Amino acid sequence: MKKQWMLVGALSKTLTLASFTRSLCSSSTATTPTFALKNVTKSNFESALGDLRRLVRDADFVAVDLEMTGVTSAPWRESFEFDRFDIRYLKVKDSAEKFAVVQFGVCPFRWDHSKQSFVAHPHNFYIFPRKEIPVGGRSYEFLCQTTSIDFLARYQFDFNLCIQEGISYLSRGQEDDALRNLHSMYEDELRCNSREARDTPVVRIADVLFTERMKNRICEWRDGLLLNRNHRSETQEVSNDSPQQFQTIFFKMRPALLLNGFTSHQLRLIQLVIEKHYEDLVFVREKAETSSVHQLVVYVDSRNDRDLVMKEVKDGLHKEAEMKIKAAVGFRHVIDLLSSEQKLIVGHNCFLDIAHIYSKFLGPLPSTAEEYVSSVNKYFPYIIDTKILLNAKDMHLPLMKKSSTSLSRAFSLLCPEIASSVQGPGLGLKPRVKVEVQVDDMRSLNWNSGAKHEAGYDAFMTGCVFAQACSHLGYDFKLYSPSTNLANDEKLQKHINLLYLSWINGDIIDLRTGKRTAESAYSNNLKIRYPRIVFQNIALIWGFLPKIKAREIRECITKVFGLNSVSSVYHLDETAVFVQFSKAELVTDFLQLKETLERNNDPISVLHPLSKLLEGRNTHAATYESYKRICGSPISEVLFADQAEAMRIKWKTESLESNREVETQENEMATFPNTSDRSESGKINRIIDNLACGHIQEDEAIDSSYTCEAQLSK
């Protein structure tokens, strides 16, 4: 395995050298300086953090990007059109909690008035959730999705560097827990050791002889102190003990006997002797500078002096603990910096990125989207999503299709001079804002990092796209004042704190309110696959035989409830489907009929049209609210039916619950129309009218067995 990694590293260096040589030989890039962005690992983190503090403080905005080990922990956790607003958040929450962030890109942008251009400082942080302190729960665990790991490997991601040199971190919650645990550790250890000493039986002849010998040896040392004898000669007078076992030193300006070479059992016996026979001696454990533990017998003048010694020991341990925790906080110092400076944070399709930031560095993700966005807004009051910006109706970008606003495409169109290495000349828009890149002492207007799909470079691309998009919105940076806060600009205000909760569905969440926002200000030409989704009308069915397809499920149900009783059937996977009925009461009727047929199990039931769906006697059905409960579980089985089984959902048919929460969601959906009710509303209304009147043709019924990815490529 090691040889394989060496070969990969050698190949990577060869390819990089070849690329660099070509860039020097090519006439089109001969004037384009090539230097790497700033890679930060634990070896240069402290110095890089000091520089970053200054750069962020002076920045007008900061672009960020993350690389993760995966996106979805199970196929059915991907983002579906039949996912309600609150369920989409639960799926993002699951992803952020289960996968790790391995690269974090931070790129401060500062407007340089003298050169009338932005200066970008791209930083590429390698991070790894290493456990740096010995308390505070078990080691980190995270999932890896093969497609994500393959993607990283394809672009020469250095996994060895990440694991060996990646910067570790603690969230704020973990830091608080660690402080509490470490501060109480020594007291617990003292109580435990004292109790162990008292509970140590002295029944063996060897133990009796050892304790008696230690009592005499310690008494001799103590008496020698009181009589002001010579310490060295005193130590050497006892011939039965090794001279190396006892050494007189000073501890906190008090004489002490350093114990060496004893077993843990022998040390407990010595502690027992001290506690039983000496009021002016105290047994102390102290961690030395070499991380080893010293065992000491310290002479004290009085009980007050004894208490003072113990307090000094505890204070020293507290200080040591705080220093360890400060070091273990690691990369979270960067997050604290971004939060405290309250700069405008720029990302691209970044709802999942922000969820990862919260989960990894702030604390556990709240259970609801409303709680989450309220908390995020306190830490990061100004966030802008360039994907939102590029889809704004007042953003006039003739060469960019609104449905194709990936980061790389937007960058190549808006910043063709910088992206010339990946995009041919003449295909992009003329850039309106100049951007220079500075990495340490290297600075260039036309820069080629040689990197692609690294978090630091993607953050740089995001910031460049944002600067050009602002210009296309009518923002003139030449009139920009250093005292101006971009986040307060009137043209940007209506786009700030709006993120795509689901780009596939066009769901936008407002971080100020936690609610879905109206889509009217944004264009979205996504293909409509379904009539308007009404969640009260949906039944969830799982556990049927794999041979049964969506069309067959529709036929079984429509034979009982009528041709137009089912609006659509949607596969979560091969073990589960959503069935949307034309009326909410049909959900109740279906669940009750299914339960009756399974309970009776008579010849009539066997001949019933639903018998094919119930074949195998393992078919389960429930309302849409059960789907929410399943999505909120930390369990992630590959198949949905196995997930429900793992959650101990044993019932065949779940009785209908109160519809209050569902009605609330439906009212919200009515206030903020669904993606499917947006651009082709006339066509959809005709479909719904036909469904209600019973005029829909069978070939117009929409079945689906496709799955959508949880997050489109940025």
SVG drawing of the C-alpha trace seen along z (x, -y; Angstrom):
<svg xmlns="http://www.w3.org/2000/svg" viewBox="-65 -57 91 75">
<polyline fill="none" stroke="black" stroke-width="0.4" points="0.0,0.0 2.9,-2.3 4.5,-1.6 1.2,-2.4 1.0,-5.8 4.6,-6.5 3.8,-5.8 0.8,-8.0 2.8,-10.8 5.6,-10.4 3.0,-10.4 1.3,-13.5 4.7,-15.4 5.4,-14.3 2.1,-15.6 2.5,-18.9 5.9,-19.4 4.7,-18.6 1.8,-21.0 4.2,-23.7 6.5,-23.0 3.7,-23.3 2.6,-26.6 6.1,-28.0 6.3,-26.8 2.8,-27.9 2.7,-31.3 -0.9,-31.9 0.2,-31.5 3.8,-32.6 2.9,-35.8 0.7,-34.1 2.5,-33.5 2.0,-30.1 2.3,-29.8 0.3,-27.7 -2.3,-29.0 -1.4,-28.9 -1.8,-25.4 -2.1,-25.3 -1.5,-22.3 -0.8,-21.9 2.9,-22.6 2.3,-26.2 -1.2,-26.8 -0.1,-29.2 1.7,-31.6 -1.0,-31.4 -3.7,-32.1 -1.8,-35.3 -1.7,-36.5 -5.3,-35.5 -6.5,-37.6 -5.1,-40.7 -6.4,-39.8 -10.0,-39.1 -10.0,-42.3 -9.1,-44.3 -11.4,-42.3 -14.6,-43.6 -15.9,-40.0 -14.6,-36.5 -15.4,-33.6 -15.5,-30.0 -15.8,-26.5 -15.6,-23.0 -14.6,-19.5 -16.3,-16.6 -16.0,-12.9 -19.6,-12.4 -23.1,-13.8 -25.7,-11.2 -25.5,-8.3 -28.2,-6.2 -29.9,-6.4 -33.2,-7.3 -31.7,-10.3 -31.0,-12.0 -33.1,-15.1 -36.4,-14.2 -39.2,-16.3 -41.5,-14.8 -39.5,-16.0 -41.2,-18.6 -39.4,-21.7 -38.7,-20.4 -37.6,-17.0 -35.0,-18.6 -33.4,-20.2 -33.3,-16.8 -31.5,-15.3 -28.9,-18.1 -28.6,-17.7 -27.9,-14.0 -25.2,-14.6 -23.4,-17.3 -23.4,-15.0 -22.2,-11.9 -19.5,-13.1 -16.2,-14.8 -14.8,-18.1 -11.2,-17.4 -10.5,-20.8 -11.7,-24.2 -11.1,-27.1 -11.0,-30.7 -10.3,-33.6 -10.5,-37.2 -11.1,-39.8 -10.0,-43.5 -10.6,-46.4 -7.4,-48.2 -8.2,-51.8 -4.8,-52.5 -5.0,-49.7 -8.8,-49.8 -9.0,-46.0 -9.7,-43.4 -6.8,-41.6 -7.6,-38.0 -5.7,-35.8 -6.7,-32.2 -6.0,-29.8 -6.4,-26.0 -6.7,-24.4 -6.3,-20.7 -8.3,-19.6 -8.8,-16.2 -10.9,-15.5 -8.1,-14.1 -8.6,-13.6 -6.0,-15.8 -7.1,-15.6 -7.6,-12.4 -11.0,-13.3 -14.4,-14.2 -15.9,-11.0 -14.8,-8.6 -12.8,-9.3 -14.4,-10.9 -16.1,-8.7 -17.3,-9.6 -18.5,-8.1 -16.9,-8.1 -19.0,-8.0 -17.1,-6.2 -18.1,-8.8 -16.9,-11.7 -13.5,-10.0 -13.1,-9.0 -13.8,-12.6 -11.1,-13.9 -8.6,-11.3 -9.2,-12.2 -8.0,-15.8 -4.9,-14.6 -6.2,-15.2 -3.4,-14.3 -5.1,-12.0 -1.8,-11.2 -1.2,-14.9 -4.7,-15.4 -4.5,-12.5 -1.0,-13.1 -0.8,-16.9 -4.5,-18.0 -5.4,-20.5 -7.6,-19.1 -10.4,-21.0 -13.0,-21.2 -16.4,-22.7 -17.5,-25.3 -19.6,-22.7 -16.7,-20.2 -14.4,-22.8 -16.8,-23.5 -17.1,-19.8 -13.4,-19.3 -12.8,-22.2 -15.3,-20.7 -13.8,-17.2 -10.2,-18.2 -10.8,-20.6 -12.5,-17.8 -10.1,-15.0 -7.4,-15.6 -9.9,-15.8 -11.5,-12.6 -8.1,-11.1 -7.1,-12.1 -10.3,-10.7 -10.0,-7.6 -6.3,-7.1 -7.0,-7.8 -9.9,-5.3 -7.8,-2.8 -5.0,-3.2 -7.4,-2.8 -9.0,0.3 -5.7,1.9 -5.5,5.0 -2.2,5.5 -2.5,9.2 0.5,10.6 3.7,11.0 5.5,9.1 3.1,6.2 3.4,6.1 7.2,6.0 7.1,3.4 4.8,1.0 6.8,1.3 10.1,0.7 8.5,-2.4 7.2,-3.7 10.7,-3.5 12.3,-5.0 9.9,-8.0 10.1,-8.5 13.8,-8.6 13.7,-11.2 11.1,-13.3 13.1,-13.2 16.2,-14.1 14.4,-17.2 13.4,-18.3 16.9,-17.8 18.4,-19.6 20.5,-16.6 22.4,-16.3 19.9,-15.1 22.4,-13.3 24.0,-11.3 20.6,-10.6 19.4,-9.1 22.5,-6.9 22.4,-5.6 19.6,-3.1 21.3,-0.2 18.2,1.8 16.9,-0.7 18.2,-1.6 19.6,-5.1 17.7,-5.8 14.4,-5.1 14.5,-8.1 15.6,-11.6 15.1,-14.8 13.9,-17.7 11.9,-20.9 8.3,-21.1 6.6,-24.5 9.4,-25.7 8.9,-22.7 11.1,-19.7 9.8,-16.6 10.8,-13.0 10.7,-11.9 9.7,-8.3 11.2,-6.3 10.9,-2.7 7.9,-1.6 4.9,0.3 1.4,-1.1 0.6,1.4 3.6,0.3 2.7,-3.4 -0.8,-2.8 0.8,-1.1 3.1,-4.2 0.1,-6.5 -1.6,-4.4 1.3,-4.8 1.4,-8.6 -2.4,-9.0 -2.4,-6.7 0.8,-7.8 1.7,-11.3 -0.2,-14.6 2.6,-16.8 3.2,-14.8 1.1,-14.7 1.2,-12.3 1.2,-14.2 1.1,-13.2 2.5,-15.8 2.9,-15.8 6.4,-16.7 7.4,-18.7 8.2,-15.4 4.6,-14.3 5.7,-11.7 4.1,-11.6 6.1,-12.2 5.1,-10.6 6.1,-12.8 5.9,-12.9 5.8,-16.6 6.5,-18.0 4.0,-20.6 4.1,-22.7 0.4,-22.6 -3.1,-21.7 -3.4,-25.1 -0.1,-24.6 -1.4,-21.1 -4.5,-22.7 -2.3,-25.4 -0.2,-22.7 -3.2,-20.9 -4.6,-24.2 -1.3,-25.0 -1.3,-21.5 -4.9,-21.9 -4.3,-25.4 -1.3,-24.1 -3.3,-21.3 -6.1,-23.7 -3.6,-26.0 -2.1,-23.0 -5.6,-21.8 -6.5,-25.1 -3.3,-25.3 -4.0,-21.8 -7.6,-22.7 -6.5,-26.0 -4.2,-23.9 -6.9,-21.4 -9.4,-24.1 -7.3,-24.2 -9.1,-25.2 -12.1,-26.5 -10.0,-29.6 -10.6,-30.4 -14.4,-30.0 -14.3,-32.2 -12.4,-34.8 -15.0,-34.8 -17.8,-35.0 -16.3,-37.8 -15.4,-40.0 -19.0,-39.6 -17.8,-40.1 -20.0,-39.2 -19.5,-35.4 -19.8,-34.3 -20.5,-30.7 -21.8,-28.9 -24.8,-26.6 -23.6,-26.7 -26.5,-25.6 -24.7,-22.2 -21.4,-24.0 -22.9,-26.2 -24.5,-23.2 -21.1,-21.5 -19.6,-24.6 -22.2,-24.7 -22.0,-21.0 -18.2,-20.7 -17.3,-24.0 -20.3,-25.4 -22.4,-22.6 -25.0,-19.9 -27.4,-20.9 -30.9,-21.8 -33.8,-19.5 -35.7,-22.0 -34.8,-24.3 -36.3,-27.3 -34.1,-26.8 -31.1,-26.2 -31.3,-29.3 -32.0,-31.5 -28.8,-30.2 -26.7,-30.5 -27.8,-34.1 -26.4,-35.0 -22.9,-33.7 -22.9,-34.7 -25.4,-37.6 -24.4,-38.2 -24.2,-35.2 -24.7,-35.4 -25.1,-32.5 -23.7,-33.2 -26.0,-30.6 -29.0,-32.7 -27.4,-35.8 -26.8,-34.3 -30.4,-33.3 -31.8,-36.7 -34.1,-38.1 -32.2,-41.4 -29.0,-39.6 -28.5,-40.0 -26.1,-37.3 -26.9,-36.5 -24.4,-33.7 -25.3,-31.9 -28.3,-29.5 -30.2,-30.0 -30.5,-26.2 -26.7,-25.7 -25.0,-28.0 -22.3,-25.6 -19.3,-27.4 -16.8,-26.3 -19.1,-27.5 -19.9,-30.8 -16.2,-31.4 -15.2,-30.6 -17.9,-32.9 -17.5,-35.8 -13.7,-35.6 -12.3,-34.3 -8.8,-35.9 -8.2,-34.1 -9.9,-30.9 -8.1,-30.9 -6.4,-27.6 -9.8,-25.8 -11.9,-27.9 -11.0,-28.9 -10.7,-32.6 -13.6,-34.6 -16.3,-32.5 -16.7,-34.5 -18.1,-37.9 -15.8,-40.8 -14.8,-41.0 -15.9,-44.3 -13.9,-44.0 -10.2,-43.2 -9.0,-40.7 -5.4,-40.3 -4.1,-37.3 -1.6,-37.5 0.0,-34.5 2.6,-35.6 5.0,-37.7 3.7,-36.6 1.1,-38.9 -0.4,-38.7 -3.4,-40.0 -3.4,-37.0 -2.8,-34.0 -2.9,-30.3 -2.6,-28.2 -2.4,-24.9 -5.1,-23.7 -8.6,-22.5 -11.4,-21.5 -9.3,-22.4 -11.4,-24.1 -9.0,-27.2 -9.2,-27.6 -13.0,-27.0 -13.3,-29.7 -11.3,-32.0 -13.5,-31.3 -16.6,-31.9 -15.3,-35.3 -14.4,-36.3 -17.9,-35.3 -19.5,-37.4 -17.4,-40.4 -18.4,-40.2 -22.0,-39.5 -22.2,-42.6 -20.9,-44.6 -23.6,-43.1 -26.2,-44.2 -25.0,-47.7 -22.6,-48.0 -19.7,-50.4 -16.7,-49.4 -14.8,-52.5 -17.1,-54.5 -16.7,-52.1 -15.7,-53.6 -13.6,-51.5 -16.1,-52.5 -18.9,-51.0 -20.2,-47.6 -21.1,-45.5 -23.7,-43.7 -25.7,-46.9 -25.8,-47.7 -29.3,-48.3 -28.8,-46.2 -27.5,-43.2 -29.9,-43.4 -32.7,-41.5 -30.3,-38.6 -28.4,-38.3 -29.2,-35.5 -31.1,-33.6 -29.8,-30.0 -31.0,-27.2 -32.2,-24.5 -32.7,-22.4 -31.4,-23.6 -33.3,-20.7 -36.6,-21.9 -35.8,-25.6 -36.5,-25.8 -35.0,-28.9 -34.7,-29.4 -34.4,-32.8 -31.8,-32.7 -33.5,-35.7 -36.9,-34.1 -36.4,-30.3 -39.2,-30.3 -39.3,-29.6 -39.2,-32.7 -41.1,-33.5 -39.5,-32.4 -40.8,-35.3 -37.5,-37.2 -35.6,-34.2 -36.0,-32.3 -35.8,-28.6 -36.4,-26.6 -36.3,-23.2 -38.3,-20.5 -41.7,-19.9 -42.2,-16.2 -45.3,-16.2 -48.6,-18.0 -48.5,-20.2 -47.5,-18.1 -50.0,-18.0 -48.4,-16.3 -51.7,-15.6 -52.6,-13.4 -49.5,-11.2 -49.3,-7.7 -45.9,-6.0 -45.7,-2.3 -42.8,0.0 -41.8,3.6 -43.7,4.9 -42.1,7.5 -39.3,6.1 -41.0,7.3 -43.9,4.8 -43.3,1.6 -44.8,-1.9 -47.4,-1.4 -48.6,1.9 -49.0,0.2 -51.1,-2.5 -53.2,0.1 -53.9,2.0 -55.1,-1.2 -57.1,-2.7 -59.0,0.5 -60.4,-0.1 -60.6,-3.9 -61.2,-4.9 -59.0,-5.7 -58.3,-9.3 -57.7,-8.5 -53.9,-8.5 -52.1,-11.6 -48.6,-10.1 -46.4,-7.2 -42.8,-8.0 -40.1,-5.5 -37.8,-6.3 -35.9,-3.0 -36.9,0.5 -38.5,1.1 -40.6,-2.0 -42.9,-4.4 -44.9,-7.6 -48.4,-7.4 -50.1,-10.8 -53.9,-10.5 -56.2,-13.1 -57.9,-13.7 -56.7,-13.6 -59.6,-11.4 -58.4,-8.7 -55.2,-8.2 -57.4,-7.3 -59.5,-5.0 -56.5,-3.2 -54.8,-2.7 -58.0,-1.4 -58.8,0.9 -55.3,2.3 -55.5,3.0 -58.8,4.7 -57.7,7.0 -54.6,8.1 -56.6,8.8 -59.3,10.8 -57.1,12.9 -60.1,14.7 -60.7,15.9 -62.3,12.5 -59.2,10.7 -57.0,12.9 -59.0,12.0 -59.0,8.3 -57.2,5.9 -54.9,4.9 -53.8,8.4 -50.9,8.1 -49.5,5.1 -49.9,7.0 -48.4,10.2 -45.6,11.5 -47.5,10.1 -44.6,7.6 -46.1,4.5 -46.3,1.5 -48.1,-1.8 -48.2,-5.1 -48.9,-8.8 -46.3,-11.3 -45.4,-12.2 -43.8,-8.8 -41.4,-9.7 -40.3,-12.7 -39.7,-10.7 -37.6,-8.2 -35.6,-10.9 -34.9,-12.4 -33.3,-9.2 -29.5,-8.9 -29.7,-5.4 -29.0,-5.1 -29.7,-1.7 -29.2,-1.3 -32.7,-0.3 -35.7,-2.2 -37.5,0.9 -34.5,1.9 -34.4,-1.6 -38.0,-1.3 -37.2,2.1 -34.1,0.9 -36.2,-1.9 -38.5,0.9 -41.4,-0.4 -43.3,2.9 -46.9,1.9 -48.5,2.9 -50.5,-0.2 -50.1,-3.3 -53.2,-5.0 -53.7,-8.6 -52.3,-11.2 -53.5,-14.7 -53.3,-16.8 -52.5,-20.1 -48.8,-20.0 -49.5,-18.9 -52.1,-21.7 -49.5,-24.2 -47.0,-22.9 -49.7,-23.0 -50.6,-26.6 -46.9,-27.4 -46.7,-25.7 -49.7,-27.8 -48.1,-31.0 -44.8,-30.1 -45.7,-28.1 -43.9,-24.9 -41.4,-24.7 -43.9,-22.7 -46.4,-25.5 -44.1,-28.3 -43.4,-28.7 -46.0,-26.5 -48.8,-27.2 -51.4,-27.1 -50.5,-23.6 -50.4,-22.3 -53.7,-23.8 -55.2,-22.1 -53.7,-18.8 -55.1,-19.2 -58.6,-20.3 -58.6,-17.2 -57.7,-15.0 -60.5,-16.5 -63.0,-16.1 -61.9,-12.6 -60.8,-13.5 -57.1,-12.6 -55.9,-10.0 -53.9,-7.0 -50.9,-8.0 -50.9,-11.4 -50.4,-9.7 -46.8,-10.4 -44.9,-7.5 -41.3,-7.8 -38.5,-5.5 -35.6,-7.9 -33.7,-9.4 -32.2,-12.9 -28.8,-13.7 -28.9,-15.3 -26.7,-18.2 -26.0,-19.2 -22.4,-19.7 -21.4,-23.3"/>
</svg>
